[in-house]
Each structure stands twice: as structure tokens, then as C-alpha cells.
Amino acid sequence: MNKRRRQKSFPLAAILLLIAVAIFVVSFATRALMVKYQVIQGAAKLKSIERDLAEINVKNEALQTRKDLLTSPPKLQTAINKGILGVIKIDEKFVVNVGRPVKVDVATNISTLREDQR
């Protein structure tokens, strides 16, 4: 009779421990799957961005080549000769020299000063 009183009729602690471990395993597996799919989606997005970047680089190269062709000295000279750019020649008297000595024509300056004084 003594054995019957002390014998557990229902192993409650063991069942609760198994339920806790099962919840932990299920939550860990769920988190692992979520992370896996996030990595897959991130990789797909990264590949898409890399493709877009490659296309932009190709377009950039084409534009750079076109710019180099249009701004080459022979092309610019032909555009100036045809009058496409509307460039005018700047006379030497309108040029401001910076960093080098200015050539002064003394005779011209004296004659202009005398004319201004009259």
C-alpha cells in the first residue's frame, strides 16, 4: 500500500518539459525558415540592383564615348567654322592676364592718355 501512494499516476513534469522543448524547436525552425526566405529575397533584390547598375554603367560608357567624340578638337573646330556653337573671337584687349606679367605698350598708352585729357 505504501508504494501506491508514492507512485506518480500522471508524469506532469515530464510532459510539460517535452511541450516546452517542442515549442522551442518549432519556434527555432520557424525563425530559421523566415531568415532563409529573407536571405533569398535579399539575394534576388541584390541581383536586380546589380543588373540595373550594369545597365547604367553601359549607358554611362556610351555617353562618355559620345561626349569624347563631340568634344574632340577637330569636331569643335568644324562646329566653330560652321557657326553651330556661336563662338566669337575674344580680342587681346579684353583678356585679363593672371599670374604673368602684363605686356604694356607704352607708346599706345601715352597717346590714349593725351587723347583722354583733351
Steps between C-alpha positions, in 0.01 A plus 500: 500500500786731563618469142168606358495827687845606388466386139424779250184437314564771236852623401406870481852644526634283218212592271541872573873473429433325167244767404752776582771332290254447213400869510867600496576272202197620304577868565866450405404321176250776417764770559753309291254475209417870528868592488557264207223660295619850593848407374353363177293815446800720584716311250236542228477871575879530498522324161236737362694802627825361354333456161368857512846626595658312210248656259571846640875442464454400135290811434757713681780358285300571184432858608865552594611374158248725328612798708864429418416486129301824508760690702804391301698795358424422132124473569503823701693679224251387235210610724663842548564532126138412419374746762311236696645601836468876452849563635660838441869582512611693808737787429822518697396828663212326680722223643603535865837341563531335837829373636726635227632847432291722279660630180449872491531694180623834634456696179137393460421575865656850483308588184171379651567703816561816295179443306305448822640823649384711204 
